[in-house]
C-alpha cells in the first residue's frame, strides 16, 4: 500500500518555511484518524485499518492550495475546493482510489450537484457525496475537529449545531452518520 506519510511530507515538508502549516495539518489529520480508527474497532465495522488510516490521514491533503490564511494555507483557490484538489493529487500520486474518493467526498456531509447549483459553489458540477462506509466514517470523524481555534474535540451538540447552519439536508445526513457510528467511548488523543 502507498506510504501516506511520504505524500504528506511532499506537500507539507518538515523543513518548510512555515512549520505551522504542517503542525496544523498533522494534528487535525491524526485527530480524525484516531477517532475513525476507534469507531471502526468499537463498532466492529470491518474496515481495513491500514486503508482507513491512510484515507483519514490524507483526507485534507489539498488544503495547502487554498486561500485559508487562518490555518496557514496561502494558495489561491477557494477552500471549498480542497477535496477535489486533494483527490486529484492523490490520483497523481497513484494512491489507492479509495483514498482519493474520501478526499473528494468528505466536505460537510457531502455536497450534491443540486447544492452546487443552488448555492453557486465554486466546484466542478458533480455529486461529492460519501458512498462507502470508509468515506462516511472519515467524513463523520472530520466533523468533530476543526483546524483552527483550540482544535479540541467538539461535543456532539456543537457538531449538530454546525451542521444545522448548513441546512436541514446537511443535518439529516449527519444524523444518518451518527446513527451508523455514534460516539467513541475511547479517549482520543492526537
C-alpha positions in Angstrom: 0.0 0.0 0.0 1.1 3.6 -0.7 3.0 5.3 2.1 0.7 8.1 3.2 3.4 9.8 5.2 5.6 10.2 2.1 2.7 12.0 0.4 2.2 14.3 3.5 5.9 15.0 3.6 5.9 16.0 -0.1 3.1 18.6 0.4 3.8 19.6 4.0 7.5 19.2 4.4 9.1 19.1 7.8 11.6 21.8 6.8 9.0 24.1 5.2 9.4 27.9 5.8 6.1 27.8 7.6 6.2 24.9 10.0 2.7 25.9 11.4 1.1 24.6 8.2 2.4 21.1 8.8 1.7 21.2 12.6 -2.0 22.1 11.9 -2.3 19.5 9.2 -0.7 16.7 11.2 -2.7 17.5 14.4 -6.0 17.6 12.6 -5.3 14.5 10.4 -4.2 12.5 13.4 -7.2 13.5 15.5 -9.6 12.5 12.7 -7.7 9.3 12.1 -7.7 8.3 15.8 -11.4 8.8 16.1 -12.1 6.9 12.9 -9.9 4.0 14.0 -11.5 3.9 17.4 -15.0 3.9 15.9 -14.0 1.2 13.4 -12.9 -1.0 16.3 -15.7 -0.2 18.7 -18.5 -0.7 16.2 -16.8 -3.7 14.5 -17.2 -2.0 11.1 -14.7 -4.3 9.5 -12.8 -1.5 7.5 -9.2 -2.4 6.9 -7.3 -0.3 9.5 -4.4 0.4 7.1 -6.8 1.6 4.4 -8.7 3.7 6.9 -5.6 5.2 8.4 -4.2 6.3 5.0 -7.6 7.7 3.9 -8.1 9.6 7.2 -4.5 11.0 7.2 -4.9 12.3 3.7 -8.5 13.5 3.6 -7.4 17.2 3.7 -4.2 16.9 1.6 -5.4 19.6 -0.8 -5.8 22.4 1.8 -2.4 23.9 1.1 -3.5 25.0 -2.3 -6.4 27.1 -0.9 -6.7 30.6 0.3 -7.2 30.0 4.1 -4.6 32.0 5.9 -6.2 31.3 9.3 -4.9 27.8 9.0 -1.7 28.7 7.3 -2.8 27.8 3.8 -1.7 30.5 1.3 -2.8 29.2 -2.0 -5.2 30.9 -4.4 -8.2 28.6 -4.7 -11.4 28.6 -2.7 -11.2 26.4 0.4 -14.3 24.6 -0.7 -12.2 23.0 -3.5 -9.7 21.3 -1.1 -11.4 18.0 -1.6 -11.3 17.9 -5.3 -7.8 19.2 -5.3 -6.8 16.5 -2.8 -8.4 13.8 -4.9 -6.5 14.9 -8.0 -3.2 15.0 -6.1 -3.8 11.5 -4.7 -4.6 10.1 -8.1 -1.5 11.8 -9.5 0.5 10.1 -6.6 -1.0 6.7 -7.6 -2.6 6.4 -4.1 -5.4 4.0 -3.7 -8.6 5.3 -5.4 -10.5 4.8 -2.0 -8.2 7.5 -0.5 -8.9 9.9 -3.4 -12.7 9.3 -3.1 -12.5 10.1 0.7 -10.7 13.3 0.0 -13.2 14.2 -2.7 -16.4 13.4 -0.8 -15.7 14.3 2.9 -16.6 18.0 2.8 -19.5 18.9 5.0 -21.7 15.8 5.0 -21.3 15.6 1.2 -22.2 18.0 -1.5 -24.7 17.3 -4.2 -24.8 18.7 -7.7 -28.0 20.4 -6.7 -26.2 22.1 -3.8 -23.5 23.4 -6.2 -26.1 24.9 -8.5 -28.4 26.3 -5.8 -25.6 27.8 -3.7 -23.4 28.8 -6.7 -20.5 26.8 -5.2 -17.1 27.1 -6.9 -16.8 23.4 -7.7 -17.0 21.3 -10.8 -20.6 20.2 -11.2 -20.8 16.7 -9.7 -22.1 14.9 -6.7 -19.5 14.7 -3.9 -21.4 12.5 -1.5 -19.8 9.9 0.7 -20.9 6.5 -0.5 -18.9 3.7 1.1 -18.6 3.0 4.8 -15.0 4.2 4.6 -16.0 7.5 3.1 -18.8 8.1 5.5 -16.6 7.2 8.6 -13.9 9.7 7.7 -16.4 12.3 6.8 -18.1 11.8 10.1 -14.9 11.8 12.2 -13.8 15.0 10.5 -16.8 16.9 11.8 -15.6 16.7 15.4 -12.3 18.5 14.8 -11.5 22.0 13.4 -8.2 23.1 12.0 -8.4 26.4 13.9 -9.1 27.5 17.4 -8.4 25.1 20.3 -8.5 22.1 17.9 -10.1 20.1 20.7 -12.8 17.6 20.0 -16.2 19.3 19.7 -19.1 18.0 21.7 -21.9 16.4 19.6 -24.3 19.3 20.3 -21.8 21.7 18.8 -21.3 19.5 15.7 -25.1 19.2 15.2 -25.5 23.0 15.5 -22.7 23.5 12.9 -24.4 21.0 10.6 -27.8 22.7 11.1 -26.3 26.1 9.9 -25.8 24.4 6.5 -29.4 23.4 6.2 -31.8 20.6 7.2 -30.4 18.2 4.5 -26.9 18.5 5.9 -28.1 17.9 9.4 -30.2 14.9 8.3 -27.1 13.4 6.6 -25.1 14.0 9.7 -27.8 12.3 11.8 -27.7 9.3 9.4 -23.9 9.0 10.0 -24.4 9.4 13.8 -26.9 6.5 13.7 -24.2 4.4 12.0 -21.2 5.4 14.1 -22.4 7.0 17.3 -19.8 8.5 19.6 -16.5 6.8 20.6 -16.0 5.5 24.0 -12.2 6.0 23.7 -10.3 8.9 25.0 -8.9 10.1 21.6 -5.6 11.8 21.7 -3.7 13.3 18.8 
